[in-house]
């Protein structure tokens, strides 16, 4: 999910580290600085959700920093800290509020640890509903978009498909990748709306490519919670029918933990997806405790080897053995095998030698916008 980010500026290194430790114990990702220039840069580039700001900074006081935060248009909640008396703190607070900043409170030094921890936990409780509300609005308003990571066929050396990856164009945090908001969607009950949006957008784009002579397979990630939706197969099939997209060109990727819920419900949904022609891929294979059980129990058609093994297979013998065994297992079971995280030519050559079916990773291409896919496909055809 999106991290709760805490930025601390104070000229006292002891106080900075004190606040940092309590912030981290409260679940915040933290950054600290005593340099006003570095602070201003981090406000703009790191986009903190909470700021602890000391008023009494030598050479550049906290009131000037508050002025900079107004200019940066930060949406962070701000805690003003100072050893000055309460009247000074309240004056600074009033000034900041008048200028449109969100002041979450004041901290008079020395600050008790239990009080500071309670404050941070309260701010985290506020943060999640605000972000969930923003994500719901983003889904409704099409503030999301998809990027696509190409998949290369190891035999033909042609791009045969793409994996669709959601991005959130957040108004203040910039472009957010899925690992920063999927958990938020799951926890807030938005995962079904988000998945429906991704399915419809991906199906529409895949159909457009087919009309342009690019019949690419498209992979879509499915959450474990999506398997609780009994009508999921009908929803995805309807998106394919609407766009005249053959269901056999759609691969639905599930992490193996997704198959560990209600066994009957999971089998119902996945079997219906296979009956409708969709292919099922078990993602991040080998990182859980039940991979082999899931392959035997559920109707998967593809294995994706987790990048943690692929990226290290040329340096670590045990990772190479695991990759070789998974490829052999896929061959024996009649499943396609895709390796994630291919970053070097040596790694690609090793996978081809082992008989891997397909690869994806930065060596082929990072995830890119839809309008760049045709060029990448043509480049692999020219190189063949």
C-alpha positions, 0 to 999 in steps of 0.5 A, spaced: 500 500 500 501 507 499 506 508 505 505 513 511 511 517 510 514 521 515 519 527 514 522 530 520 526 536 520 530 539 526 537 541 528 537 537 534 540 530 531 538 527 538 531 529 537 530 527 530 532 520 531 528 520 537 522 522 533 524 517 527 524 511 532 517 512 535 515 514 528 517 507 525 515 503 531 508 506 529 508 504 522 511 510 518 516 510 513 521 516 515 526 520 513 530 525 517 534 532 516 537 538 519 538 541 512 532 546 510 535 545 503 534 538 503 528 538 507 524 542 501 527 538 496 524 532 500 517 535 500 517 535 493 520 529 491 518 524 496 511 527 498 511 525 505 504 524 508 506 527 515 511 532 517 514 534 524 517 541 523 521 544 528 520 552 529 527 554 532 532 552 526 538 556 526 539 560 520 532 558 517 527 558 522 520 554 522 516 560 520 520 560 513 519 553 512 512 553 513 512 559 508 516 554 503 510 548 504 505 553 502 509 554 496 510 547 495 502 546 496 503 540 500 497 536 503 501 533 508 499 534 515 504 538 519 506 537 527 509 543 529 515 542 534 518 547 539 521 548 545 518 555 545 512 557 550 505 555 548 503 562 545 509 562 540 507 555 538 499 557 537 501 563 533 505 559 528 499 554 528 494 560 526 499 563 521 500 556 518 492 555 518 491 561 515 495 560 509 492 553 507 496 548 511 493 542 514 496 542 522 495 536 525 497 539 532 503 542 536 509 538 540 512 542 546 519 539 547 520 535 551 515 530 548 513 524 552 514 518 547 507 515 549 504 522 547 508 522 540 506 515 539 499 516 540 499 522 535 502 518 530 497 512 530 492 517 530 495 520 524 495 513 520 488 512 522 486 518 518 491 517 513 488 510 510 480 513 509 483 519 506 487 515 501 481 510 500 477 516 498 482 518 493 483 511 490 475 511 489 475 517 486 481 515 481 477 509 479 471 513 478 474 519 474 479 515 470 485 517 474 488 510 473 492 508 467 495 502 464 502 500 462 504 494 459 511 490 460 512 485 454 513 478 454 518 475 449 518 468 446 524 464 448 524 460 441 522 465 436 525 471 440 519 475 438 514 479 443 508 475 444 504 478 449 504 483 455 502 484 462 498 490 464 500 494 470 495 499 473 498 506 475 495 511 479 496 518 477 495 521 484 494 529 484 500 530 489 504 524 490 505 523 482 505 516 479 504 510 483 505 503 481 501 498 484 505 495 490 503 502 493 495 501 492 493 494 491 493 493 499 489 499 500 484 497 495 484 490 498 483 493 505 478 498 503 473 494 499 475 497 493 479 491 489 473 489 485 472 496 482 479 496 481 480 489 478 473 491 473 477 497 471 483 494 469 480 488 466 475 493 461 481 497 460 486 492 458 481 488 454 479 495 450 487 496 449 488 488 447 482 489 442 485 495 439 492 492 438 489 486 434 485 491 429 492 494 428 495 487 426 498 486 433 494 479 436 498 480 443 496 475 449 495 480 455 496 478 462 492 481 468 493 480 475 487 478 479 487 479 487 485 473 492 479 477 494 477 477 487 476 470 487 470 471 493 466 474 487 462 469 484 461 473 478 468 474 476 468 469 470 462 473 467 465 480 468 471 478 465 468 474 459 463 480 458 469 485 457 472 480 452 465 480 448 464 487 448 471 488 445 470 482 441 477 479 444 478 472 444 478 469 451 484 464 450 488 471 449 487 473 456 492 470 461 489 471 469 495 471 474 494 469 481 499 469 486 499 462 489 496 465 496 490 467 492 488 460 491 488 458 499 482 461 501 475 457 501 477 451 497 470 450 494 469 457 492 476 458 489 475 451 485 468 454 482 471 461 480 477 458 477 474 452 473 469 457 470 474 461 468 478 456 464 471 453 461 470 460 458 477 459 455 481 464 459 488 461 461 491 461 469 498 463 471 500 462 478 505 468 479 511 468 483 512 461 483 516 458 489 516 464 494 510 460 498 509 454 501 504 451 497 506 451 490 506 444 488 499 443 492 496 448 488 499 446 481 496 439 483 489 442 485 487 447 481 487 448 473 493 453 472 496 453 465 502 457 466 507 458 471 511 464 472 518 463 476 519 469 481 524 474 480 528 473 486 530 466 483 531 469 476 535 475 477 540 471 482 541 464 477 547 466 474 551 468 481 548 463 485 548 455 484 542 454 488 537 459 485 539 456 478 537 449 480 531 452 482 529 455 476 531 449 472 527 444 476 521 449 475 522 449 468 522 441 468 516 441 472 512 445 467 514 441 461 512 435 465 506 438 467 504 441 460 504 448 463 508 454 460 513 457 464 515 464 464 521 467 467 520 474 471 526 479 472 530 478 466 535 483 466 542 481 463 543 477 456 547 471 460 540 470 464 536 470 457 541 465 454 541 461 460 533 460 460 533 459 453 538 453 454 534 450 460 528 450 455 524 456 458 518 458 454 518 466 455 521 471 459 519 478 461 524 484 465 528 490 463 532 486 458 526 486 454 523 492 456 520 495 462 513 497 463 511 502 458 505 506 455 500 502 450 503 507 444 510 504 445 508 497 444 508 496 437 515 499 436 518 494 441 514 488 437 517 491 430 524 491 433 524 484 435 521 482 429 527 486 425 532 482 430 530 475 428 
